Amino acid sequence: MKRLGTIWGLALMIMLGMAMAPRAAHAQNDNAIPELSRDWNVRAGLFIYQSNTTRRQAGDVGFSGMVERRVYKGDAFDVLVGIGYNGFDRVYSVPVQINLIAHKNNLRYGAGAGYSFNKRLDGSGSNGTALSLILGYTPIHGKNPVSIDARYFFFSGSSNELDGLSLTIGAQF
């Protein structure tokens, strides 16, 4: 339980630090902002392994973090490309994915697919396909929206020991 509080505290400090960081003055026109400096999402939170064996050996809760960039913005859905980290210490996965996220009012839902670089319980690597299901909520809108997501990850080649639930809070910049 103490580890859980530490991880949530770390995630909260990162989010507050990003929100309060000084920013350079920009022109009134958003077109003056370079294209690659917009539409980034930074997410941090918890990762809970599905496998009881993994939870016994690696701990009940791990860290989940992601950096994503929106490459398409539509009226009903967005397409994002990103890289993440799920795990803690010696057992982890690093998924690189394309995510399709639909949005209706404040609800977010979608799926992702890509490739993952993994390290299993026995210390061996097991790279393979990464799939995810996404369900989230956006409580804060505006220039820098904040969202809360639950993402369930499936990793091939790991005998389900790395699959699990990621609970994160994220902000868009």
N, C-alpha and C positions, 0 to 999 in steps of 0.2 A: 504494500500500500504506500509505503514511503517513496518507492521508486516511481509510482504513478504520479504522486504529488510533485516530485522533482521534474518529471517530464512535462507535465502540464505547466508548471511554473516556468520552465525554460521556453516552452512554446509561447506563453503569454509575454515573456520579456522580449522575445524576438519580434512579435507582432507590435508591441508598444514601441519598441525601438525604431521599427520601420515607419510607424505612423508619426513619430515625433522627430525624425531625422530632418535636419535642415535641407531645404531644396533650393535649387538655383531658380532664379526668376525666369519666367518664360514669357514670350510675347503673347498677346491676347489671342492670336490665331494659333490653333492647335496644329496647323499644317507646318508651322515653324519647328516643331519638335521632330527630331530624327525618327524615322520609321521604326528602327530596331529598339528604341528606348521606350516604346509603348506596348501595352497589352500583355504585360508579364504578370503571372500569378505565382505567388509564393505561399506554400502551404506547410504547416507543421502540426504534429499531433502524435497520436498513439497508434501502435500496431499490435494487434492481438492474433497470435497464431491459432490456426484451427486445430492443429495436432496437439494432443495431450503430451506426447513424448517430447515434442519441441518445447512446449511450455515448461515441462519439468526440467529440461536440461539448459534452456536458454533464458528462462524467466517468463513470467506471465505476460508482461507488457514490454514492448520495444518502442523504438522511435519510428515515426513515419514523417518523411519530408519530401516535398516535391517542388520543382520549378517548372512552370509551363508557360508557353507563349501561344496566345491566340493567333492563328493564321487565317481564320475566316470568321467573320461575324455576320450572322444572318438574323432575320426577324424571329425565327423560331428555334434556331440552333447555332452553336459555335463549334469550330474545329480547333483543337489545341494539340500542340506537340510538346512533350516534356520528358524529363528524367526525374526519377525518385529514388528514395532509399527506404527500405522497410526492414527492420530488425534491430538487433542490438549485439554488440561485441563480436562474437565469432560465427553467428548464424544470421545471414542477411540476403536480401535481394535488391538489385538495382535495375528496375524496369525502365526502358525507353519506349514510350508509347505515343500513339496518335489517339486522342479521345474525341468522341462526338458527344456533345452535351446539349440536350434540348432544354429549353426553359419556357415555363409558362407561369406567369405571375412571379411568385418568389420561389417556386419549386424548380429544382435542377435534376435531371436524370439522363443517363446515357450509358455508354460503354467505351472501352478502350482496348486496343490490341497493339502488340509490339513484341520486343525481344527483351529478355532479362538475363543479367549476369548474377549468378547465385553462388552462395556458399552454404553447403549442407551441414548437418550435425556431425558427420564423420570427418569434416574438414575438406572434403572434395568439392570441386566446382561442378555446377550443373546448369549450364546455360541453355536457354530454350525460350519457347513462346510464353508471352505474358498476356493474360486477358484480365479485364476488370469490368465490374458492374458499378455504376455510380448512382447515388441518390443523395441529393443535397437540398439546402435551403439558403436563400440569400436574404438575411435580415437587414442589411445596410446597402442602400443603392447610392448612386452619385458618381463623382469622378473616380473614387477609389472604392468600389464595392467590396464587401466582406461576405464570404460564404462559409458554410459549414457543410462538410461532405462526409458521407460514409461510403467507402469504396471497398469492395470485396475483390481480392486478387487471387487468380489461379495461375500457377507457374508449372509448366511442363518439365519433366525430367527430375522432379524432386520428390516423387512419391507422396505428394500432398503435405510434406512436412513444412514447406515454406508458405503454403496458402494461408490467407487470413484476412482480417478486417482492419482497414485503416480508417481512423476517425480523425479528421483534420479540420483546422480553421485556416482560411486563406484570405489574402487580400490581393487585389489587382492594382497594378501600377502602370 
